[in-house]
Amino acid sequence: MKKFFSDIKKYFKYIIASTKAELNSEVANSYLGWLWWLLNPLFFMLIYWFISVIVFRTKQDYFAAFVFIGISIWDFFNHVVNVSPKLIANNKDIVSKVYVPKYILLIQKICVNFFKMLISLLLVAIMMALYNVNISLRILNFIPIIFVLVIVTFAVASLLLHFGVFVEDLVNITNVLLRLVFYLSGIFYMVSTRIPAPYNRYLLWCNPIAYFIQSSRDCLLYNKAIDYRILFVWLIIGTIVSIIGIKTITKYENSYVKVIK
Amino acid sequence: MKNNKNIAISVKNLGLSYRDIKKFSIRKTLFSREKSTLYTALKDISFEIPKGQIVGICGKNGSGKSTLLRALAGIFSADKGTIDLHNNTISLLSIGVGFQKKLTGHDNIYLSGMLLGFSKEQIDQKYQEIVDFSELGDFINKPVASYSSGMYSKLAFSITAILETDIILIDEVLSVGDVAFKEKSYNKMKELISDENRTVLIVSHSSKTLIDLCDRVIWIHDGLVKEDGSPTEVVEHYENFIKNQL
């Protein structure tokens, strides 16, 4: 673990520089550039709005902001988890030429997606202003939620990074699982009201993403208190799994290159 | 070999094998029982290289030369034995050094430099020199994916040649680019080598390179050191050996 923190310090500048470079290249390589970071969630929101409000006749206060919070959080988790099994293989050129602690690559991906999440959260803020949402100090609860979200994401992704090197078709499995989690996370519906009684609570306990999304909405839009016990449990679980992930990566990272050829 | 302070690399009983960690897919593990293979690349290699020495490494394909360089660069972990670099910085120069293809040459210079352990300021200082040497001109601000293979290797060579680490490992790179660039990189190589503090390891199949540039040649055969000595002798023995095999 000591190595982990000294590595972060040592490669901090690299992480920042490569994050910037990656974001820049995404901008440079497409016509609409960074506008896509806004347009992407915006279009998805329109689709969900169509499905929920027009097709299923859902009534939900602040619906646009409601969906947007869900998408922002989901996109972050989804993108990081999705790339992690192939992360080493995708960076084959670097990994096979110079030593770099492999979790640095993961942290870099997290930074890239975190930045994108911040941008779409900025849109949420604008929508909240337009809707004239009542804001209280409860909004500060959002910070620990995001913090735990990042830890849990890192935990899941670090394990996938390790096993993804050895298991070729892990990507297929994660794709299916991610799809499942997507529908169970209440991105375009409210878990606590739309799912019948005992199950909605089970879902919020067992699926961290559903819990993160629901509590973010509670504190940002509906001025409700959040359940800190669940948040704390996920913090502990996330931290333990992260430590296991980091230890596994440190132990096996020099064998990765022998496998990806 | 001389006194201990001047040793740049010590390798003791290095052994390295590609174990049964081949990629597998879930389908394969469930439905077939392939036998695991164990391939030993390096069996038992020991040598010491004093600071400032230029060492050539020869051997036929698959004898473990590249594996040795990668182990020295810290990319592979040794299965047995030790490698001690005595706190020197090290870089591996081989065809197609690690670039992120979507990024521009400019970004890649900074990122590779940082991975080699240089600070942004140090790279700033050398940046222009790298661009000039690589002869890329305006292409430096284009994504590396759009480069020709020659430009790619030129940039790779320039980065490692100009950002000077204490130890440079060269993997058959002297055949990079067109004739003019080859000449230029050969001269740059000589210039780098003339620095007394720089330790260089060159893997090459070219007898000319080995005899011209190196102070010492190590011949690796089947994961073992077969001969270690003055370039002219070792290269001669090596060439005879190859001829006899034909």
Chai-1 contact restraints between the chains, C-beta under 6 A:
chainA,res_idxA,chainB,res_idxB,connection_type,confidence,min_distance_angstrom,max_distance_angstrom,comment,restraint_id
A,Y14,B,M114,contact,1.0,0.0,6.0,A-B,restraint_1
A,A17,B,Y110,contact,1.0,0.0,6.0,A-B,restraint_2
A,S18,B,L111,contact,1.0,0.0,6.0,A-B,restraint_3
A,A21,B,L103,contact,1.0,0.0,6.0,A-B,restraint_4
A,A21,B,D107,contact,1.0,0.0,6.0,A-B,restraint_5
A,S25,B,K102,contact,1.0,0.0,6.0,A-B,restraint_6
A,S25,B,L103,contact,1.0,0.0,6.0,A-B,restraint_7
A,D93,B,G98,contact,1.0,0.0,6.0,A-B,restraint_8
A,D93,B,F99,contact,1.0,0.0,6.0,A-B,restraint_9
A,I94,B,G98,contact,1.0,0.0,6.0,A-B,restraint_10
A,K97,B,L92,contact,1.0,0.0,6.0,A-B,restraint_11
A,K97,B,V97,contact,1.0,0.0,6.0,A-B,restraint_12
A,K97,B,G98,contact,1.0,0.0,6.0,A-B,restraint_13
A,V98,B,G98,contact,1.0,0.0,6.0,A-B,restraint_14
A,V98,B,L115,contact,1.0,0.0,6.0,A-B,restraint_15
A,Y99,B,G74,contact,1.0,0.0,6.0,A-B,restraint_16
A,Y99,B,I75,contact,1.0,0.0,6.0,A-B,restraint_17
A,V100,B,L115,contact,1.0,0.0,6.0,A-B,restraint_18
A,E168,B,K23,contact,1.0,0.0,6.0,A-B,restraint_19
A,E168,B,S25,contact,1.0,0.0,6.0,A-B,restraint_20
A,D169,B,S25,contact,1.0,0.0,6.0,A-B,restraint_21
A,D169,B,I26,contact,1.0,0.0,6.0,A-B,restraint_22
A,N254,B,F76,contact,1.0,0.0,6.0,A-B,restraint_23
A,N254,B,S77,contact,1.0,0.0,6.0,A-B,restraint_24
A,S255,B,I21,contact,1.0,0.0,6.0,A-B,restraint_25
A,V257,B,I75,contact,1.0,0.0,6.0,A-B,restraint_26
A,K258,B,Y18,contact,1.0,0.0,6.0,A-B,restraint_27
A,V259,B,I21,contact,1.0,0.0,6.0,A-B,restraint_28
A,V259,B,K23,contact,1.0,0.0,6.0,A-B,restraint_29
